[in-house]
Amino acid sequence: MSVRSLGSSISTLTNWGCNFVVGLTFLPMMDLLTPSWTFGVYAAICVVGWVAIYFIYPETMGLELEDVGALLKDGWGVKQSMERLEALQASKRQQSR
């Protein structure tokens, strides 16, 4: 809870910044490239961002807000979150047998 406002601020800043960059580059790219290539470039940027987030951001499914804070206390917590997710999936498989 102590960093929630900072996280919201950074999220909003990132969203507005990216929207500004897209708005600034869209028409020049449409003139320079074709519409297909323009949207292809934006799609490639989105794919790179998705892959980066997949490997950087920890899984928080099923965690309470306090648990998420504990997970992120000593860094990003990606390894711990993946271990927790694998253990959760293994226990679900055991229960289904």
TIRO-2110 file (N, C-alpha, C; in Angstrom, 1 decimal):
// TIRO-2110
0.8, -1.2, 0.0, N, 1, A
0.0, 0.0, 0.0, CA, 1, A
0.9, 1.3, 0.0, C, 1, A
2.1, 1.2, 0.6, N, 2, A
2.9, 2.3, 0.7, CA, 2, A
3.4, 2.9, -0.6, C, 2, A
3.5, 2.0, -1.7, N, 3, A
4.0, 2.5, -3.0, CA, 3, A
2.9, 2.5, -4.0, C, 3, A
1.6, 2.3, -3.6, N, 4, A
0.6, 2.2, -4.6, CA, 4, A
0.4, 3.5, -5.4, C, 4, A
0.5, 4.7, -4.7, N, 5, A
0.4, 5.9, -5.5, CA, 5, A
1.6, 6.1, -6.4, C, 5, A
2.8, 5.7, -6.0, N, 6, A
3.9, 5.8, -6.9, CA, 6, A
3.7, 4.9, -8.2, C, 6, A
3.2, 3.7, -7.9, N, 7, A
3.0, 2.8, -9.0, CA, 7, A
1.9, 3.3, -10.0, C, 7, A
0.9, 3.9, -9.4, N, 8, A
-0.2, 4.4, -10.3, CA, 8, A
0.3, 5.6, -11.1, C, 8, A
1.2, 6.4, -10.5, N, 9, A
1.8, 7.6, -11.2, CA, 9, A
2.6, 7.1, -12.3, C, 9, A
3.5, 6.1, -12.1, N, 10, A
4.4, 5.6, -13.1, CA, 10, A
3.6, 5.0, -14.2, C, 10, A
2.5, 4.3, -13.9, N, 11, A
1.7, 3.6, -14.9, CA, 11, A
1.0, 4.7, -15.8, C, 11, A
0.5, 5.7, -15.1, N, 12, A
-0.2, 6.8, -15.9, CA, 12, A
0.8, 7.5, -16.8, C, 12, A
2.0, 7.8, -16.2, N, 13, A
3.0, 8.5, -17.0, CA, 13, A
3.5, 7.7, -18.2, C, 13, A
3.6, 6.4, -18.0, N, 14, A
4.0, 5.5, -19.1, CA, 14, A
2.9, 5.5, -20.2, C, 14, A
1.7, 5.3, -19.8, N, 15, A
0.5, 5.3, -20.7, CA, 15, A
0.5, 6.6, -21.5, C, 15, A
0.5, 7.7, -20.9, N, 16, A
0.5, 9.0, -21.6, CA, 16, A
1.7, 9.2, -22.5, C, 16, A
2.9, 8.8, -22.0, N, 17, A
4.1, 8.9, -22.8, CA, 17, A
4.0, 8.1, -24.1, C, 17, A
3.6, 6.9, -23.9, N, 18, A
3.5, 6.0, -25.1, CA, 18, A
2.4, 6.5, -26.1, C, 18, A
1.3, 7.0, -25.5, N, 19, A
0.3, 7.6, -26.4, CA, 19, A
0.8, 8.8, -27.2, C, 19, A
1.6, 9.6, -26.5, N, 20, A
2.2, 10.8, -27.1, CA, 20, A
3.1, 10.4, -28.2, C, 20, A
4.0, 9.3, -28.0, N, 21, A
4.9, 8.9, -29.0, CA, 21, A
4.1, 8.3, -30.2, C, 21, A
3.1, 7.5, -30.0, N, 22, A
2.3, 7.0, -31.1, CA, 22, A
1.7, 8.1, -31.9, C, 22, A
1.1, 9.1, -31.2, N, 23, A
0.4, 10.2, -31.8, CA, 23, A
1.4, 11.1, -32.6, C, 23, A
2.6, 11.2, -32.1, N, 24, A
3.7, 12.0, -32.8, CA, 24, A
4.2, 11.3, -34.0, C, 24, A
4.3, 9.9, -34.0, N, 25, A
4.9, 9.2, -35.1, CA, 25, A
4.0, 8.6, -36.1, C, 25, A
2.7, 8.5, -35.8, N, 26, A
1.8, 7.8, -36.7, CA, 26, A
1.7, 8.4, -38.1, C, 26, A
1.4, 9.7, -38.2, N, 27, A
1.2, 10.3, -39.5, CA, 27, A
2.5, 10.3, -40.3, C, 27, A
3.7, 10.7, -39.7, N, 28, A
4.9, 10.6, -40.5, CA, 28, A
5.2, 9.2, -41.0, C, 28, A
4.9, 8.2, -40.2, N, 29, A
5.2, 6.8, -40.6, CA, 29, A
4.2, 6.4, -41.7, C, 29, A
3.0, 6.9, -41.6, N, 30, A
2.0, 6.5, -42.7, CA, 30, A
2.5, 7.1, -44.0, C, 30, A
3.1, 8.3, -44.0, N, 31, A
3.6, 8.9, -45.2, CA, 31, A
4.9, 8.2, -45.7, C, 31, A
5.7, 7.9, -44.8, N, 32, A
7.0, 7.2, -45.1, CA, 32, A
6.8, 5.8, -45.5, C, 32, A
6.1, 5.1, -44.7, N, 33, A
5.8, 3.6, -45.0, CA, 33, A
4.4, 3.5, -45.4, C, 33, A
4.0, 2.3, -45.7, N, 34, A
2.6, 2.0, -46.1, CA, 34, A
1.8, 1.8, -44.7, C, 34, A
0.5, 1.8, -44.8, N, 35, A
-0.3, 1.5, -43.6, CA, 35, A
0.1, 0.1, -43.0, C, 35, A
0.3, -0.8, -43.8, N, 36, A
0.6, -2.2, -43.3, CA, 36, A
1.9, -2.2, -42.6, C, 36, A
2.9, -1.5, -43.1, N, 37, A
4.2, -1.5, -42.4, CA, 37, A
4.1, -0.7, -41.1, C, 37, A
3.4, 0.4, -41.2, N, 38, A
3.2, 1.2, -39.9, CA, 38, A
2.6, 0.4, -38.8, C, 38, A
1.5, -0.3, -39.1, N, 39, A
0.9, -1.2, -38.1, CA, 39, A
1.8, -2.4, -37.7, C, 39, A
2.6, -2.8, -38.7, N, 40, A
3.5, -3.9, -38.4, CA, 40, A
4.6, -3.5, -37.4, C, 40, A
5.1, -2.3, -37.6, N, 41, A
6.1, -1.8, -36.7, CA, 41, A
5.5, -1.6, -35.3, C, 41, A
4.3, -1.1, -35.2, N, 42, A
3.7, -1.0, -33.9, CA, 42, A
3.4, -2.4, -33.2, C, 42, A
3.0, -3.3, -34.1, N, 43, A
2.8, -4.7, -33.6, CA, 43, A
4.0, -5.3, -33.1, C, 43, A
5.1, -5.1, -33.8, N, 44, A
6.4, -5.6, -33.3, CA, 44, A
6.9, -5.0, -32.0, C, 44, A
6.6, -3.7, -31.8, N, 45, A
7.0, -3.1, -30.6, CA, 45, A
6.1, -3.7, -29.4, C, 45, A
4.9, -4.0, -29.7, N, 46, A
4.0, -4.6, -28.7, CA, 46, A
4.4, -6.0, -28.4, C, 46, A
4.9, -6.7, -29.3, N, 47, A
5.4, -8.1, -29.1, CA, 47, A
6.6, -8.1, -28.2, C, 47, A
7.5, -7.2, -28.5, N, 48, A
8.8, -7.0, -27.7, CA, 48, A
8.4, -6.7, -26.3, C, 48, A
7.5, -5.7, -26.1, N, 49, A
7.0, -5.3, -24.8, CA, 49, A
6.4, -6.5, -24.1, C, 49, A
5.5, -7.2, -24.7, N, 50, A
4.9, -8.4, -24.1, CA, 50, A
5.9, -9.4, -23.6, C, 50, A
6.9, -9.7, -24.5, N, 51, A
7.9, -10.7, -24.1, CA, 51, A
8.7, -10.2, -22.9, C, 51, A
9.0, -8.9, -22.9, N, 52, A
9.8, -8.3, -21.8, CA, 52, A
9.0, -8.4, -20.5, C, 52, A
7.7, -8.1, -20.5, N, 53, A
6.9, -8.1, -19.3, CA, 53, A
6.7, -9.6, -18.9, C, 53, A
6.6, -10.5, -19.8, N, 54, A
6.4, -11.9, -19.4, CA, 54, A
7.6, -12.4, -18.6, C, 54, A
8.8, -12.0, -18.9, N, 55, A
10.0, -12.4, -18.2, CA, 55, A
10.4, -11.6, -17.1, C, 55, A
9.9, -10.4, -17.0, N, 56, A
10.3, -9.5, -15.9, CA, 56, A
9.3, -9.4, -14.8, C, 56, A
8.0, -9.4, -15.1, N, 57, A
6.9, -9.2, -14.1, CA, 57, A
6.5, -10.5, -13.4, C, 57, A
6.4, -10.5, -12.1, N, 58, A
6.1, -11.8, -11.4, CA, 58, A
4.6, -12.1, -11.6, C, 58, A
4.2, -13.4, -11.5, N, 59, A
2.8, -13.8, -11.5, CA, 59, A
2.2, -13.5, -10.1, C, 59, A
1.1, -12.8, -10.1, N, 60, A
0.4, -12.4, -8.9, CA, 60, A
-1.0, -13.0, -8.8, C, 60, A
-1.3, -14.0, -9.6, N, 61, A
-2.6, -14.6, -9.6, CA, 61, A
-2.9, -15.2, -8.2, C, 61, A
-4.0, -14.9, -7.6, N, 62, A
-4.5, -15.5, -6.4, CA, 62, A
-3.8, -14.9, -5.1, C, 62, A
-3.0, -13.9, -5.3, N, 63, A
-2.3, -13.3, -4.1, CA, 63, A
-3.1, -12.1, -3.6, C, 63, A
-3.1, -12.0, -2.3, N, 64, A
-3.6, -10.8, -1.6, CA, 64, A
-2.6, -9.6, -1.8, C, 64, A
-3.1, -8.4, -1.6, N, 65, A
-2.3, -7.2, -1.8, CA, 65, A
-1.0, -7.3, -0.9, C, 65, A
-1.2, -7.7, 0.3, N, 66, A
-0.1, -7.8, 1.2, CA, 66, A
0.9, -8.9, 0.8, C, 66, A
0.5, -10.0, 0.2, N, 67, A
1.4, -11.0, -0.3, CA, 67, A
2.2, -10.5, -1.5, C, 67, A
1.5, -9.7, -2.4, N, 68, A
2.2, -9.1, -3.5, CA, 68, A
3.3, -8.2, -3.0, C, 68, A
3.1, -7.4, -1.9, N, 69, A
4.1, -6.6, -1.3, CA, 69, A
5.3, -7.4, -0.8, C, 69, A
5.0, -8.5, -0.2, N, 70, A
6.0, -9.4, 0.3, CA, 70, A
6.8, -10.0, -0.8, C, 70, A
6.2, -10.3, -1.9, N, 71, A
6.8, -10.9, -3.1, CA, 71, A
7.8, -9.9, -3.7, C, 71, A
7.4, -8.6, -3.8, N, 72, A
8.2, -7.6, -4.4, CA, 72, A
9.2, -6.9, -3.4, C, 72, A
9.2, -7.3, -2.2, N, 73, A
10.0, -6.7, -1.2, CA, 73, A
11.5, -6.7, -1.5, C, 73, A
12.0, -7.9, -1.9, N, 74, A
13.4, -8.1, -2.2, CA, 74, A
13.8, -8.1, -3.7, C, 74, A
13.1, -7.3, -4.5, N, 75, A
13.3, -7.3, -5.9, CA, 75, A
12.1, -7.6, -6.6, C, 75, A
12.2, -8.1, -7.8, N, 76, A
11.0, -8.3, -8.7, CA, 76, A
10.3, -9.6, -8.3, C, 76, A
10.9, -10.6, -7.7, N, 77, A
10.2, -11.8, -7.2, CA, 77, A
9.7, -12.7, -8.3, C, 77, A
10.3, -12.7, -9.5, N, 78, A
9.9, -13.5, -10.6, CA, 78, A
10.1, -15.0, -10.3, C, 78, A
11.3, -15.3, -9.9, N, 79, A
11.6, -16.7, -9.6, CA, 79, A
10.7, -17.3, -8.5, C, 79, A
10.5, -16.5, -7.5, N, 80, A
9.6, -17.0, -6.4, CA, 80, A
8.1, -17.2, -6.9, C, 80, A
7.7, -16.2, -7.7, N, 81, A
6.3, -16.3, -8.2, CA, 81, A
6.1, -17.5, -9.1, C, 81, A
7.1, -17.8, -9.9, N, 82, A
7.0, -19.0, -10.8, CA, 82, A
7.1, -20.3, -10.0, C, 82, A
7.9, -20.3, -8.9, N, 83, A
7.9, -21.5, -8.1, CA, 83, A
6.6, -21.7, -7.4, C, 83, A
6.0, -20.6, -6.9, N, 84, A
4.7, -20.7, -6.3, CA, 84, A
3.6, -21.2, -7.3, C, 84, A
3.6, -20.6, -8.5, N, 85, A
2.7, -21.0, -9.5, CA, 85, A
2.8, -22.5, -9.9, C, 85, A
4.0, -23.0, -10.0, N, 86, A
4.3, -24.4, -10.3, CA, 86, A
3.8, -25.3, -9.2, C, 86, A
4.0, -24.9, -7.9, N, 87, A
3.5, -25.7, -6.8, CA, 87, A
2.0, -25.7, -6.8, C, 87, A
1.4, -24.6, -7.1, N, 88, A
-0.1, -24.5, -7.1, CA, 88, A
-0.6, -25.4, -8.2, C, 88, A
0.0, -25.4, -9.4, N, 89, A
-0.5, -26.3, -10.4, CA, 89, A
-0.3, -27.7, -10.1, C, 89, A
0.8, -28.1, -9.4, N, 90, A
1.1, -29.4, -9.1, CA, 90, A
0.1, -29.9, -8.0, C, 90, A
-0.3, -29.1, -7.1, N, 91, A
-1.3, -29.5, -6.1, CA, 91, A
-2.7, -29.6, -6.7, C, 91, A
-3.0, -28.8, -7.7, N, 92, A
-4.2, -29.0, -8.4, CA, 92, A
-4.3, -30.3, -9.2, C, 92, A
-3.1, -30.7, -9.8, N, 93, A
-3.1, -31.9, -10.5, CA, 93, A
-3.2, -33.1, -9.6, C, 93, A
-2.6, -33.0, -8.4, N, 94, A
-2.7, -34.1, -7.4, CA, 94, A
-4.2, -34.2, -6.9, C, 94, A
-4.9, -33.1, -6.8, N, 95, A
-6.2, -33.1, -6.3, CA, 95, A
-7.2, -33.7, -7.3, C, 95, A
-6.9, -33.5, -8.6, N, 96, A
-7.7, -34.0, -9.7, CA, 96, A
-7.6, -35.5, -9.9, C, 96, A
-6.5, -36.1, -9.3, N, 97, A
-6.3, -37.6, -9.5, CA, 97, A
-7.2, -38.4, -8.6, C, 97, A
END
